[in-house]
Amino acid sequence: AINPTDLTTVDRITDFVSGTDKIVLSVGGTLANFELGVVVEANFGSAKTAAEAAFANPGVRYFFSEIAAGQVDGDAVNDGVLFFDLNGDAVVDGAIALVGVTSMAANDIVNSIV
């Protein structure tokens, strides 16, 4: 989703497997521009704030955050959200909720810009 405001405005992937599946994004930069959140965020708002803080670091374009159980799909399992910054202005331009995913790696993201 572009310009996400809450979890109802983001796309969801329900069967993503880190290390097996790939997400293709047309976001400038390289796969090295990925940061993994270090804490479980309570909700989408706090995760988005953490993403924008990460995007303030030059070059960071992707940020993955684990979100507390019940926020994405209402069950008792934590989920994740991948945030991205399309133009390097330190503002979240889009997000994808990853149901049941609590971590991912930079190589799970394939940059479609060559």
N, C-alpha and C positions, 0 to 999 in steps of 0.2 A: 504494500500500500504506500502511496505517496503522501507525505505530510500527515503521518499518523497522529491521532489525538488520544486514542485509547485502544484497547484490545479489540473493540468491535470494528475498527477501521483498518485492521491489518490482515494480510493474507495468512493462511495457515497451511502448514504441511504436517500431515498426521503420521507419515511413515518414513521420515528421514532417519538414516543411519549414518552417523559420523564415521568417516573412514571408508565408506562404501559409496554413498550417494554424493552428488555434487550440486551446488547451487550456482547458476550462471547469472552474474550481475554485470551490467554495463556501467560499472563505476570506475572512474579513472584511478590510477595508482597501480600498485602491485599487491600480490598476496602478502607481502611483508607488512602491509599497512593494516594489520588485524590486531585487535586487542581483546583479550578474554577478561570479562569481569571477574573479580576475586571474591565477591560476596554474593549471597542469594538475596536478591532484591525483594522487597515486600509486595511490590505491585508494578504495573506498567509505568506509571509516572516516575517512580524512583529509578527504574531501569533506564528510562529515556533521559533523565537528568544525568545519570552516570555515563551514558553514551555521549551526550553533548560535552561533558567534561573531558572524556577521552578524545573526542574530535578536536578539542582545543590544542592538542599536541600535533605539531606539524606532521602531515603525512598519514595520520590515522584516518581510515575511511570506513572500516568495518568494526563493529563492537558487538560481542555476544554477551548476553546477560542471562543468568539463570533466575527464574522468577518463582516465588513461593507457590506451593500447591494450591490448586483451586482457582487461580487467577486466569489461566488460559482456557481450560476445558472443564473446570468444576470438579475434577477428581482429586485424589489424595497424593498425586505424584507431581513433583516440580516439573516445570516446562522451561523452555528457553525462547529468547527473542533475539534475532539478528537484526541490528540496526545498521543503516548505511548512510553515508554523507556523499551525495553525488558530486558536489562542486567544491568541497574543501572549505566551506564557510562555517564549520563547527556547529551546524544545525542538522538535526535528524531529518533526512529527506524521505526515508522509507524504512519499513520494518517488516519482518516475516516472523510469525510465531511458529515455533517448532515444538509440537506436542510431544511430551515425554523425553525431550532432548535436554540434557543438563550440561553438556559441554560440546564443543566442536573445535576444529583446528582450521588454521588459515587455508590449508590445502583442501578443505571441504568447499571452498569458494573458488569458482573458476571465473576469471575476469574475461569478459567477452571482447574488450577493447584490445586490439593488437597494435 
